[in-house]
Each structure stands twice: as C-alpha cells, then as structure tokens.
Amino acid sequence: MLIAFNKPYGVLCQFTDRSTPPRPTLAGFGLPPDVYPAGRLDHDSEGLLLLTDDGALAHRLTDPRHKQPKTYLVQVEGEPQPAQLEALRRGVELTDGPTRPAQARRVDAPPLWPRDPPVRFRKTVPDAWLEIIITEGRNRQVRRMTAAVGLPTLRLVRVAIGAHRLGELAPGAWRRLDA
C-alpha cells in the first residue's frame, strides 16, 4: 500500500510524541494502520509525504542511490539573483559536504492554501518563490542550501517525489496511490 499525505505545517512525521505538551503527529489524520513514512518532512515544512507498509518500496523511494527527484516550492527572503540560482544548480557546500547539483528556477507565487501561522511579512524585505528539485535528502537540506546562497527559506512545500504528485490534496488529507 502506498499513501500520499499532505502534511500540514507543525505536524511531526511520526505517530507518537513524548514531549510535553505533545505536538501534533500523523496519528491524528485517520491514516490506515501499519503504514509508516517513507522519508521525512520537518515539522515546519509542508506537503507531500509518502507512507507505506512495504519496506522494499520505502527503500526504493528514500535511498539516495535511487536518485528519486524531490520537488519543492520554496518561498525565500530576498530577490534571487542569477548567480544565486546558478550556485544552487551547481551544488552548494554545506557543513556536511557539497550537495549534488539541483534544478532551481524562479516561479510565480503558487496557488497554495494559507499557512497557519502565516509566514511573516515585512514591507522592506522582498520575497520570491523558487522551484527546487533535489535527488538526495539530507536533514533540512533545501533550507540549508537556500541559506548558503543568501536566500533564507520562509516556507517550504514538497509537491512531488518521483512520479508521485501532491496535486489538489488538501492539508491533512490523504489518498491511496498505485505503488
């Protein structure tokens, strides 16, 4: 079984949380039993999370050797310059080593659902949207990449993993996919 889930902002990619007070987890969304996340999204990131009950499928979806492209819409602070986009395309140096080259381009603001809480707005600081496609999945990688080129991330929404797309799935909703 393969499930596409639109993970809302502030939800942990696990089914339990032992912190006090407890934070929202996947347990609150009526997902089928015995599925688990194939990969992760940080609690402050949104969008497509795949869940499965098939360990081999989870491995194919998440192992960097399979180079599954992951597509993100990223709202950044600042006005992206050609050199910054080119740096993302070449790969940037992070504290844990260089990233693989990414696809990166500026896009119009996408028609996304409102985020709760909203992204901070400052009249004196412009923001822009990028589409970034990576083929690895390090901890907070896209956020660290945009920060490394001087474009801090304000909002991060994963819209695709390989051929699997988020589509019109509302935050907190899920659907079964063909594996």
C-alpha positions as CSV (number, residue, x, y, z in Angstrom):
1,M,0.0,0.0,0.0
2,L,1.2,3.5,-0.8
3,I,-0.4,6.6,0.6
4,A,0.1,10.3,-0.4
5,F,-0.5,12.6,2.6
6,N,-0.4,16.4,2.6
7,K,1.4,17.1,5.8
8,P,0.4,20.3,7.4
9,Y,2.8,22.8,8.9
10,G,3.7,21.9,12.5
11,V,2.9,18.2,12.3
12,L,5.6,15.6,13.2
13,C,6.4,12.8,10.7
14,Q,5.8,10.2,13.3
15,F,2.8,8.6,15.1
16,T,3.8,9.4,18.7
17,D,5.4,12.3,20.6
18,R,6.6,12.1,24.1
19,S,7.3,15.8,24.5
20,T,5.3,18.0,26.9
21,P,3.0,19.3,25.7
22,P,2.6,16.8,23.0
23,R,2.9,18.1,19.4
24,P,0.6,17.1,16.5
25,T,1.6,13.8,14.9
26,L,0.4,11.6,12.0
27,A,-1.8,9.7,14.4
28,G,-4.4,12.5,14.2
29,F,-5.3,12.1,10.5
30,G,-7.0,8.7,10.2
31,L,-4.3,7.0,8.1
32,P,-4.5,3.3,7.5
33,P,-2.9,1.0,10.2
34,D,0.6,-0.3,9.7
35,V,1.9,2.4,7.3
36,Y,4.9,4.4,8.1
37,P,6.6,7.4,6.4
38,A,8.9,6.7,3.5
39,G,11.2,9.7,4.2
40,R,10.5,12.7,6.4
41,L,9.5,16.3,6.3
42,D,10.5,18.7,9.1
43,H,7.7,19.8,11.4
44,D,8.0,23.3,9.8
45,S,7.7,22.0,6.2
46,E,4.5,21.1,4.4
47,G,3.3,19.0,1.5
48,L,3.7,15.5,0.1
49,L,4.7,12.7,2.5
50,L,4.5,9.2,1.2
51,L,3.6,6.4,3.6
52,T,3.7,2.7,3.0
53,D,3.5,-0.7,4.6
54,D,6.2,-2.1,2.2
55,G,9.8,-1.9,3.4
56,A,11.3,-2.6,0.0
57,L,9.2,0.2,-1.6
58,A,10.1,2.6,1.2
59,H,13.8,1.8,0.5
60,R,13.4,2.5,-3.3
61,L,11.7,5.8,-2.5
62,T,14.2,7.1,0.0
63,D,17.6,5.6,-0.7
64,P,19.8,8.3,-2.4
65,R,21.3,5.6,-4.7
66,H,17.9,5.5,-6.5
67,K,18.0,9.3,-7.0
68,Q,14.3,9.9,-6.7
69,P,13.8,13.6,-7.5
70,K,12.0,15.6,-4.8
71,T,10.3,18.8,-6.0
72,Y,9.8,21.7,-3.6
73,L,8.2,25.1,-3.9
74,V,10.2,27.4,-1.7
75,Q,9.4,30.9,-0.6
76,V,12.6,32.7,0.1
77,E,13.5,36.0,1.6
78,G,15.2,38.3,-0.9
79,E,15.3,38.8,-4.6
80,P,17.0,35.8,-6.2
81,Q,19.9,36.8,-8.5
82,P,21.2,34.7,-11.4
83,A,24.4,33.8,-9.6
84,Q,22.5,32.5,-6.6
85,L,20.3,30.3,-8.8
86,E,23.4,29.1,-10.6
87,A,25.1,28.2,-7.3
88,L,22.1,26.0,-6.4
89,R,22.3,24.4,-9.8
90,R,26.0,23.6,-9.4
91,G,25.5,22.3,-5.8
92,V,26.5,24.2,-2.7
93,E,28.9,23.5,0.1
94,L,27.2,22.6,3.4
95,T,28.8,21.8,6.7
96,D,28.3,18.0,5.9
97,G,29.9,18.4,2.4
98,P,28.8,19.5,-1.1
99,T,25.3,18.9,-2.3
100,R,24.5,17.3,-5.6
101,P,23.5,19.8,-8.3
102,A,19.9,20.8,-8.1
103,Q,17.4,22.1,-10.5
104,A,16.4,25.6,-9.4
105,R,14.3,28.3,-11.1
106,R,12.2,31.2,-10.1
107,V,8.5,30.7,-10.3
108,D,5.3,32.8,-9.8
109,A,3.7,32.6,-6.4
110,P,1.8,29.3,-6.4
111,P,-1.9,29.0,-5.5
112,L,-1.3,27.3,-2.2
113,W,-3.5,27.0,0.9
114,P,-2.9,29.6,3.6
115,R,-0.4,28.6,6.2
116,D,-1.3,28.6,9.9
117,P,0.5,30.5,11.3
118,P,1.1,32.8,8.3
119,V,4.6,33.5,7.0
120,R,5.9,36.7,8.4
121,F,5.6,39.6,6.0
122,R,7.9,42.6,6.0
123,K,7.3,45.6,3.7
124,T,11.0,46.4,3.4
125,V,12.2,42.9,2.5
126,P,11.1,41.3,-0.8
127,D,10.4,37.6,-1.1
128,A,10.2,35.3,-4.1
129,W,9.3,31.7,-4.9
130,L,11.6,29.0,-6.3
131,E,11.1,25.5,-7.6
132,I,14.0,23.4,-6.4
133,I,14.4,19.7,-7.4
134,I,17.0,17.6,-5.5
135,T,18.0,14.0,-5.7
136,E,19.2,13.5,-2.2
137,G,17.5,14.1,1.2
138,R,19.8,15.4,3.9
139,N,18.5,16.9,7.1
140,R,16.9,20.3,6.3
141,Q,18.8,20.3,3.0
142,V,16.7,22.7,1.0
143,R,16.6,25.2,3.8
144,R,20.4,25.0,4.3
145,M,21.0,25.3,0.5
146,T,19.0,28.5,0.1
147,A,20.6,29.9,3.3
148,A,24.0,29.1,1.9
149,V,23.3,31.3,-1.2
150,G,21.8,34.1,0.9
151,L,18.1,33.4,0.4
152,P,16.7,32.2,3.7
153,T,13.6,29.9,3.4
154,L,10.3,31.3,4.7
155,R,8.0,28.5,3.5
156,L,8.8,25.0,2.1
157,V,6.2,22.8,0.4
158,R,7.2,19.5,-1.2
159,V,4.9,18.9,-4.2
160,A,6.4,15.7,-5.8
161,I,8.6,12.7,-5.1
162,G,9.5,11.0,-8.3
163,A,6.3,10.5,-10.3
164,H,4.1,10.9,-7.3
165,R,2.5,14.4,-7.1
166,L,0.6,16.2,-4.3
167,G,-1.9,17.6,-6.8
168,E,-5.1,19.1,-5.2
169,L,-4.8,17.2,-1.9
170,A,-5.8,19.5,0.9
171,P,-3.6,19.8,4.0
172,G,-4.3,16.9,6.4
173,A,-5.9,14.8,3.6
174,W,-4.6,11.6,2.1
175,R,-5.2,9.2,-0.8
176,R,-4.1,5.8,-1.9
177,L,-1.6,5.6,-4.8
178,D,-0.5,2.9,-7.2
179,A,2.8,1.7,-6.0
